[in-house]
Amino acid sequence: MPVAEPAPPAPPACRPRWGWEVLLVLGVSLGQSAVYSILSIAEKLSRPEPLGQQTTTINSSVTPDRPWLDLSYQLAGVVFPLVPALLALYLLRLTGDRDRIGFDLRRPWQDLGWGFAIAAGIGIPGLGLYFAARAFGLNTNVQPANLAENWWTIPVLVGLAVMNGVLEEVVIVGYWFTRMAQCGWTTAAVLIGSAVIRGSYHLYQGFGGFVGNLVMGLVFGWLYLRYKRVGPLVAAHIILDLFAFVGYSLIAPYVDWL
């Protein structure tokens, strides 16, 4: 993966526009999720039972007794969260920055190979951190796949993994790093800001989820600064979520430690 030069900052007169644009994009996507996640952890901490004894369910059925309607809800939950990512790509295209973030199919196999390597480097220590946080009572028991059993269950989980990978890496890496550099932020501030936001919208899981995703944000951000490609990060994120969602749904019925 060749090293690319970072995008030059915009003229000072343009910077207020980028700042408002970033706030609006985050306000309809991951920034909104971060606020709700903070409210969620506050609610969990105010319960009588300790955090470590609580359970957080993700990707749950809405109408399990009506599979056709449940599928419709799930498909809406895959499609509509992608709109902010498409909006971010559209805004980058308007300023000629769309092709600079490396979200394309020019190197699919290379991106996929790097994705597997990154996923292994992040996923294995991340799993250890999760179990350690649970042992110390700093994280809830996360159940990442709770869909009713239907013929479409696995395809929907795959779709949710793809949605998460595209949304998060396009918005909080490709878009965020480009626009905040144009706002005049230092490289360190852009990197740390991205990681903090990523950790914040995972706070609903507990403090282990926050720390794990904070570290993941720092690693992903460094890789983007180094190689200037979002593609491998999207691939890595999708792979991680596939193992979490599909792997959990297949293994959980047979073990008692998840």
Salt bridges, closest charged atoms under 4 A:
GLU21 OE2 - ARG179 NE 2.62
GLU43 OE1 - ARG47 NH2 2.93
ASP65 OD1 - ARG66 NE 3.47
ASP97 OD2 - ARG179 NH1 3.16
ASP104 OD2 - ARG106 NH2 2.81
ASP104 OD1 - ARG229 NH2 2.86
ASP111 OD2 - ARG229 NH2 2.76
GLU168 OE1 - ARG198 NH1 3.79
GLU168 OE2 - HIS237 NE2 3.66
GLU169 OE1 - ARG198 NH2 2.87
GLU169 OE2 - HIS237 ND1 2.58
ASP241 OD2 - HIS237 NE2 3.54
